[in-house]
Amino acid sequence: MILIAAGEELKNIDRKTEGKLFQQYPAVRWRGAMGMRDVLAHTYFHVDAEQLFNICKNDIPTMIATLETMLSDLQQAERN
């Protein structure tokens, strides 16, 4: 459920920033993260558990680090 909620919020951010914010942070496959939300929400019983585990293990830490960088960058921009 957390991945579904995160994917939905990523879609909202992408819409509000007209796709420009995520372009600045190419370390994450944003479209893939947003698409994962759709897969989990609509075809939950057909999700490959091993693939999902690997995404959580390998991709989520990079996403978290990138989101932390984004927050820091946005806070810095507000100060300037």
C-alpha positions in Angstrom: 0.0 0.0 0.0 2.9 2.4 0.7 4.2 1.9 -2.8 0.8 2.6 -4.3 0.5 5.8 -2.2 4.0 6.9 -3.1 3.4 6.2 -6.8 0.2 8.3 -6.7 2.0 11.2 -5.1 4.8 11.0 -7.6 2.1 11.3 -10.3 0.6 14.3 -8.6 4.0 16.0 -8.3 4.8 15.3 -11.9 1.5 16.8 -13.0 2.0 19.9 -10.9 5.5 20.5 -12.1 4.6 19.7 -15.7 7.3 16.9 -15.7 10.1 19.4 -15.0 11.1 18.5 -11.5 11.9 14.9 -12.0 13.9 15.6 -15.1 16.5 17.3 -12.9 17.0 14.0 -11.0 17.7 11.2 -13.5 19.1 8.8 -11.0 15.6 7.4 -10.5 13.4 5.9 -13.1 10.4 8.1 -12.2 8.1 6.7 -14.9 8.8 3.2 -13.7 8.0 4.2 -10.1 4.7 5.8 -11.3 3.9 2.8 -13.4 4.6 0.4 -10.5 1.7 2.1 -8.7 -0.6 1.1 -11.5 0.6 -2.5 -11.6 0.2 -2.9 -7.9 -3.2 -1.2 -7.8 -4.7 -3.0 -10.8 -3.0 -6.3 -11.2 -1.9 -7.0 -7.6 -2.4 -10.8 -7.8 -0.1 -11.0 -10.9 2.8 -9.2 -9.4 6.1 -11.1 -9.5 7.1 -11.1 -5.8 10.8 -11.6 -6.5 10.8 -8.7 -8.9 9.0 -6.5 -6.3 11.5 -7.6 -3.7 14.4 -6.6 -5.9 12.9 -3.2 -6.7 12.5 -2.6 -2.9 16.0 -3.8 -2.2 17.8 -2.1 -5.1 15.7 0.9 -6.3 13.9 2.3 -3.2 17.2 3.3 -1.4 18.2 5.3 -4.4 14.8 6.9 -4.6 14.9 7.8 -0.9 18.3 9.4 -1.2 17.2 11.3 -4.3 14.0 12.6 -2.6 16.1 13.8 0.3 18.4 15.6 -2.1 15.3 17.1 -3.8 14.0 18.4 -0.5 17.3 19.9 0.4 17.6 21.6 -3.0 14.0 23.0 -2.8 14.7 24.3 0.7 17.9 25.9 -0.4 16.1 27.5 -3.4 13.5 29.0 -1.0 16.2 30.6 1.1 17.7 32.3 -1.9 
